[in-house]
Every structure is written in C-alpha cells, then in structure tokens.
Amino acid sequence: MKGCYDLEVIDVQQQPDRAKETHIFATPTLIKQLPPPLQKLVGDMSDNDRVLIGLGI
C-alpha cells in the first residue's frame, strides 16, 4: 500500500484545537476519510489484519 495514502499525525497535547476539529477524543485514533464512508478506529492497532478489516481494505 506504499504511496496509496496520505497520513497526518496530530499530537493531541500539542494541537488540542486540531484534535477537537477532527473529533479525536481518545488515543490512538485512526481516521479513514476516503473513499467514503468515513471510518474511525480507536485503541490497539497492533494486529495489522484486524486494522485492515476494520477499515474495509
């Protein structure tokens, strides 16, 4: 999947306003915006297969 995504890292302690804008209320949070629908994963992301399934990839 190299090169098939854009990644933005938001440090909720350094950028609390940006975290609020994107509705990040817990960490870690991964947000997939495109293609729709928007999906959010919160919590342990150590199982790659489970993360990909959760994102519908």
N, C-alpha and C positions, 0 to 999 in steps of 0.2 A: 504493500500500500504506500510505499515511499513516493512522496511527491503528489499524492492524491488528496491532500488535506491542508488546511491552514490551522495552526494551533496558536491560541492566545492563552498565556498564563496570567492569572490575576492573583496577586498576593492580597488576601483579604485584610491583612493587618496594615499593609502599606497603601492599599487602594480600597478603602471601605465604601466609598461612593460608587466605584465601578462594580464592586460586588453587589451592592444594593440594586443598581441598574439592571444587572443581569439575573437578579433574583437568586443569588447564591446565599443560602442561609446555613449550610453545613459544608464541611470539607472532609475529604476531597469530593468535588463535583465535576463531572464531565458532561458538557452540553453539546449535542449534535444538532446543528441548525439546518443543514442542507444534506440531502434532499429532505423536504418535509415528510412527515411531521417532526417538529422539534421534540427531542428526547433528552432526558436528564438521567444520569446515573450518579448515585450518591453512595459513598462508602468504599469498601475494599474492592480494589480493581486489580488484584494480583493474579486472578485467573483470566488470562487473555481470551480463551474461548468463550467464557461466560460474558465478558465485556462485549465481544463482537456480536454474540447472540442478542444481548440486551440492546445493542444499537441497531440491530437488524442488518448486520453486514455479513 
